[in-house]
Amino acid sequence: MAASSDFSERSSVSSGVTTEQEERKLTDLQKAKIERNRQKALLLKQARLASRPQPYPTQGAREVAARGMKGAVSSSVYKVVDSGSGFFIEEDQEQDKKHKPAIIFEEGPIITNDINLCEHCSKSFVDSYLEKQFNQSVCDTCRTEEKYDLISKSDAKTNYLLKDVDLDNREPTLKYIVRKNPRNPKWGDMKLYLEFQVEARAMEVWGTQQELQQEHERRQENKEKMKEKKYNKKVRDLRKAVRSSMWTTTNKSHQHDYGQEVYNQHEDIYTQTCLTCPHVMSYEKM
């Protein structure tokens, strides 16, 4: 008995220490969020209870009313509740009223030492869209600033010369939201990043804005050189095609077309000259 009591005391002490450690880990802001979530859950529960069907008499009460018994009054009123599993449940309203605990809505604690401060206007805020989606401490009022615009993944890779590994795998990974493509909904979904965070990641990769600009210029020069090479190659191919079309080869032998014969009295020979070429044929007659 003494050993069991010692073990129970040690387990209770260890559980108490664990609970205290868990409470210490929670910050005041986290406790405030937990309290607000609890209050929202209570409000949703109350709304579901209020939207349930109206009560109706039980089968026994209907039978008593049908027999016409004077003074017979149904002592209990039931209501039908959809269980969501394919059947209905009859609940006693009077029993619910007796055992239903009173819901007390307590206001969440106001935390002053752990409230977020906006990076742009230095004003305090509890929650914001950019903080929730991108972990960027910016209030909803300053969200419309051009500095905090969103940028698609393709534009981020083009403008800041980043790769997929820089956006999705390099620690810490950048958060993004997914939206339908406005040009065509049938195309793939777009990944939208916070341009402020993308620019900071580009500075981690390239170092400075000047080096990023120099890399842009270098790649632009390479593109121009490649375009010029392709253009020159097309011109050379076109010239070859034109020359080959103008060059014609004929394998036919030339046939002389002689004119009238001319007699040379001094040499006593006859000559004929080709009409299409300078060839001269000489011969004698017997």
Secondary structure, DSSP 8 states (H G I E B T S, - for coil): -HHHHHHHHHHHHHHHHHHHHHHHHS-HHHHHHHHHHHHHHHHHHHHHHHTS---B--HHHHHHHHHT-TT---S--EEEEE-SSSSEEEEEHHHHHHH------------SSS-EE-TTT--EES--HHHHHH-----SSGGGSGGG-EEEHHHHHHHH---HIIIIISSS---EEEE--SS-TTS--EEEEEHHHHHHHHHHHHSSHHHHHHHHHHHHHHHHHHHHHHHHHHHHHHHHHHHHHH-----------B---EEETTTTEEEEEBSSSS-EEEE---
